[in-house]
Structure formats: C-alpha cells, structure tokens
Amino acid sequence: MFLIPDRDIVILSAARTPIGRFAGSLSAFDAIGLGALAIGAAVSRSGIDPKRIDTVNMGIVVSAGLGLAPAKAAAMKAGLSPEAHVRSVESVCGSAMDAIGLAVESLIVGTARIAVAGGMESRTTAPYLIGPTFQRHTDSYRRGERLAVKRAGAYRFHLSENPEEQLGATGLVDPTTYDGLFWPAEKMFMRQYALDFAAAHGITVEEVNALAAESHRRAREATGQGLFKDEIVPAGEVEADDLVPEERLRKELEENPDDLASLYNSSTPADAAAAVVLTTGSIVKELGLEPMARVMGVARLDGPPSEFLIAPVRSAEMLIGRLREAGVLQASACDGQAKACGTPTDFTIAECNEAFGIQLPLFHRAFPGVEINLHGGAIALGHPLGAAGARITTTLLYAMKRYRHRRGFSTLCYGGGGGYTLAVERAG
C-alpha cells in the first residue's frame, strides 16, 4: 500500500514525552496519562483550538487494564472535545505510523479537517495476565480445568480456594512480551526471526555492536547537550529520556559479547507517547498557521515474519520509487527500479527505528549518504511499542528543522512482518 496525496497535507506540530525504562522514571504514568501529555502538547504547539480537533488516532499495543476506548480517554484528558472521532489503532510496532497514515487518508478524502495522530505505551504499568484454566496438574487441580474464583466487584474476582496452589498451577503472562513480540502462528518470538535473518545474511556481531555503540554515544551526547529538549513535553518532573547507565551497558557487552540481540545492541520495550497534528493546506491558509512539514507520501509493505527486519528498507524504496514515478523527485540512476539509492537531492535525513541492531547495516547499505538517526535510536532510547512511529517522526521533524534538511523520512518494522515509511518535506 502506498499513498501520495493529491492535495497539500501538512504536519502542524509534533511532541513526545520522555522515554522511560521499565519501572523507571515514568512509573507514575499509565499509557493514557502519557498519551494525554503528548496530545495536549502537540495541539498547544499547533496553535489550534483543542475543540476544533475532529479526529484522533492513537496507536497502542497493550491496552489490557486501561478500560474501554483508551485513545478517547487520552484525548479527553488532553482537553479535546468528546465529540471528536477517536480510534485506538493496533498494528503492533507500526501502530502510531498506521495512525498517521489513517489521518492522512481521512484528510485527503475530507472526512477530517484537523487530526491528531500518534501513539502511547506503558511497559511499566501493563498488567500481568492470568489464564482461565490451569496450566499444570497439582494435588487438587488438573490441567485444563477452570480456576475456582468468586466475584469481588464489578470486574474483579478472587480465587475462591487454595490460592497458593491455584496460582502455582496457572502462571502469569506478560502481555508486552507475548502480544507485542510473539508470533503465535509459528510460536516464535521476533527475536528468533531476527537471529535467523542475521545468520542467513551474514550479518556479524562485530558490525552490529559497532553501530549500536554509535547509537548509544549519539543518544548520550544529544541528551547531554539538550538536543531533544524542543521535542519533549515534560512528564511531571521528568524532562529527559531514561538512558541505560554506561556501566550496565559495559557489563552487558562483557557478559554477552556474541549475542546479536542483547540489551546492548537491540531495543527494549519502554514507556512513552508521541503525537502530531495534521491538516490540509487550505486550513493552514484559512487560519494563518505555519506548518512544520508537508506529507509527501506514506507506504506500508506487509510480508512474512521472517523478513520483518528488511521491510522498512523495502517500504522506503517502494515509496521513493513511487515519488519518482509521480515526478515529485528527480530521476536518478535508479529510476525505474524503485530503489532509494541515497540520492542527496532526494532525502538527506532519516529516522530508521532500531528494533534490532541487526537492521543497522541494512539501513546504511540501502541509504548511503543519508544522515540516519543523528541523535541515536531505539537501541539507546528505548522502544515504546505503540508510540514508536510517532516518536521517530517527531524526532525527525525537529532534526530537520535544527539542521535545515529539506526532505526526510521515518521508517520502521513491525512484528508479524511488515514495514511503514512516511516521507516529509520541511515547510518554508
């Protein structure tokens, strides 16, 4: 799927919260609270009256325990009208990018005039799940039998007998790991697909760790210099990303020097939210607003889980090829092949989500000459599943403004097999 707007679709503003580690700096916030902060900040920065927002799409992967309609709850907590059309979007790690893509579609066809799109996730406050049946035999219970429970409220239950024995026979499920990182059709974690991909394509731990080290260095340097400050809305007293201490990284590298998917060289689920405000060129003129960027196009490419690591590259190549065919970009030596080729006159900066360090060689080979993840990526910053696409897009927009890049793109993979790319052109 690809979409090149036939009318001006612009991004007015963008904002993200700090990124928090598991049980870290954002432990006091659930996903709704983080989403409300991002939405509120993005709308405030846009100059739009919150009551004029008519559409909100917010990605979220783990919504268990948040109550119904978490996206609407976040939107209303941010001060938006209860009459706004709000949807929660679940496309695994592509959720927030899908939310942006859906907003672009709505603006093109006219079902929306001013939209917020983004995502939110809290790894820390996601509940553990307990199944309805026993997973193993005990003295009193047989595997497959239902738990013995009694009602303790409108939506709560207590174990009605032998609580320790029942708990020992059930087991708890972590929904972030299971719902966000596990492919049930083949009963495999995305980590294993990544390792298999690296082995099949000859990607070595030496090149992965070297690029991961650069991600950590850049993120620490950018944080120390306050380069993320403009894009971040504080969450209470938390104003900066929760980076992994250097000593812990050194220990991880020493203990797992040959691991291609370790804490050192791959991302871990995190807490954060991000949002952008989009509208049409005609609304911008009507209200006298200054947009951050124009949307050039979006592309989603689905494929097998085993190829998910290369999907961002392929979706970006597809979109850039289509933009060339449409005459939006200059022809190049790759014209007609739907290849990106890193033509400097096309795109000079990109945010490529670092789900696994194994992807980094792929990005650098596919996009030579393009500045990739100038301030580090998810390996260093963390990976808020449902917010990832909006987070990297927000970081891209502010980097384009700071370093005066004309065109850039954000791209990421998602579990189950696929990639999403958004291409933008800086306004002004």
Secondary structure, DSSP 8 states (H G I E B T S, - for coil): -EE--SS-EEEEEEEE---B-TTSTTTT--HHHHHHHHHHHHHHHHT--GGG--EEEEE-S--TTS-S-HHHHHHHHTT--TTSEEEEE--GGGHHHHHHHHHHHHHHHTS-SEEEEEEEE-TTT---EE-SB-SS--SS--TT-B--EEE-SSS-EEE-S-HHHHHHHH-EE-HHHHHHHEETTTTEEHHHHHHHHHHHHT--HHHHHHHHHHHHHHHHHHHHTTTTTTTB--BTTB-S-----HHHHHHHHHH-TT-TTSTTTB--B-BEEEEEEEEEHHHHHHHT---SEEEEEEEEEE--GGGTTTHHHHHHHHHHHHHHHTTSS---TTTTTT--TT-TTT--EEEE--SBTTHHHHHHHHSTTSEE-TT--HHHH-B-GGGHHHHHHHHHHHHHHHHT-SEEEEEEE-TTSEEEEEEEEE--
